[in-house]
């Protein structure tokens, strides 16, 4: 009962093949490609993959990209039905407080499902805690779950690249830097990189305080995304980096669908 999980972001497509569609299933193979190369998946990364029994994916890059991925799957696996996550009001033990639940980014909804599973595992049968879920990619999202698994809402911020690009295009003489994150920058490159990193870290720390005040409990903090490695070292809160959080959420959602 192999299961293919697909995460199509704004920059890359990430995929993972699991032995079964359930949390904790063995990871068999995985990979990532830039969106510019997805039209070759059937001839490259996926060519030798065994036919998955089922798949579930999330996509934020748009319908045109999704159709290109579906075409690649069809080239290899004619009987595999593509299924994609559409955020809703309730699913797999989480509920949404978004004004228009279906307009929430699918990746955010999936990450919340993965985080909730981790919250329950951390509780080990005891009372669960609230959680803050941070995804650091092209954009950065900071989403809050209360102890009952209700999504309270979240922030959307520009990621490192977008933030630095805005500074480069909106000011004279500033170029995208190769600087370092330091406490007291003494050159422009370090100043730009440190400013962006601290802006993101400050937003996370502020939301953590708000969630603690709202729930009366110390939240768990999960961080994921390709650029999380840049942000994690300067965040002064205890956190867990979970590179596979989207895939874990897809496993949770698919397991729930099969149980219905």
GIVEN-V392169 format. One record per pair of residues at least 4 apart in sequence whose C-alpha atoms are under 6 Angstrom apart, sorted by the first residue. I is the first residue (numbers start at 1). J is the second residue. D is the distance in Angstrom with one decimal. If there is no record, write none. Layout:
i: [I;I]
j: [J;J]
d: [D;D]
This chain:
i: [1;1;2;2;2;2;2;3;3;3;3;3;3;3;3;4;4;4;5;5;5;5;5;6;6;6;7;7;7;7;8;8;9;9;10;11;12;12;12;13;13;14;14;15;15;16;16;17;17;18;18;18;19;19;20;21;21;22;22;23;23;41;41;42;42;42;43;56;56;57;58;58;58;58;73;74;87;87;88;88;89;89;89;90;90;92;92;94;94;95;96;96;97;97;110;110;111;111;111;113;114;114;114;120;123;128;129;130;130;130;130;131;131;131;131;131;132;132;132;133;133;133;134;134;134;135;135;135;135;135;136;136;136;136;137;137;137;138;139;139;139;140;140;140;140;141;141;142;142;143;143;144;144;144;145;145;145;145;146;158;158;161;164;166;167;168;168;177;179;179;179;180;181;181;185;185;190;191;194;198;201;212;212;212;221;222;222;222;223;224;224;224;224;228;250]
j: [20;53;18;19;20;52;53;17;18;20;21;52;53;54;55;16;17;55;15;16;55;56;57;14;15;57;13;14;57;58;13;59;60;61;61;35;33;34;35;32;33;31;32;30;31;29;30;28;29;26;27;28;25;26;25;251;255;251;255;251;252;45;46;46;47;72;47;83;84;84;84;85;106;107;77;78;102;106;101;102;95;96;101;94;95;253;256;149;150;150;150;151;151;152;246;249;245;246;249;249;245;248;249;128;128;147;147;145;146;147;219;144;145;219;220;221;143;144;221;142;143;222;141;142;223;140;141;223;224;225;140;225;227;228;225;226;227;159;157;158;159;156;157;158;159;155;156;154;155;153;154;151;152;153;149;150;151;152;150;162;163;165;176;170;171;174;175;189;189;190;193;190;193;194;190;191;194;195;198;202;235;216;217;218;239;239;240;241;241;228;241;242;243;232;254]
d: [5.2;5.4;5.6;4.6;4.8;5.1;5.3;5.7;5.1;5.6;5.3;5.5;6.0;5.1;5.5;5.8;4.6;4.5;5.6;5.3;5.8;5.4;5.6;5.9;4.5;4.4;5.7;5.1;5.7;5.2;4.4;4.6;5.5;5.7;5.0;6.0;5.5;4.2;5.1;5.5;5.4;5.9;4.2;5.5;5.5;5.8;4.1;5.5;5.2;5.6;4.6;5.4;5.9;5.4;5.6;5.5;5.7;5.1;5.0;5.4;5.7;5.4;5.5;5.2;5.1;5.4;5.2;5.0;5.5;4.8;5.5;5.3;5.6;5.8;5.6;4.9;4.9;5.9;5.3;5.5;5.5;4.9;5.8;5.7;4.3;5.9;5.7;4.8;5.7;4.8;5.9;4.9;5.4;5.4;5.8;4.8;5.8;5.0;5.5;4.8;5.6;5.0;3.6;5.9;5.2;5.5;4.7;5.5;4.3;4.2;4.7;6.0;5.1;4.7;4.5;5.7;5.6;4.7;4.8;5.7;5.0;5.0;5.6;4.6;4.7;5.5;5.3;5.9;4.9;5.1;4.6;4.7;5.3;5.2;5.4;5.7;5.5;5.0;5.8;4.7;4.4;5.8;5.0;5.9;5.3;5.4;4.6;5.2;5.0;5.9;4.0;5.9;5.5;5.9;5.6;5.4;4.6;5.9;5.4;5.5;5.6;6.0;5.9;5.8;5.9;5.2;5.2;4.7;4.5;4.3;5.8;5.0;5.8;4.3;5.4;5.0;5.8;5.8;6.0;5.8;5.6;5.3;5.3;5.4;4.7;5.8;5.0;5.9;4.7;5.8;5.8;5.3;5.2;5.8;6.0]
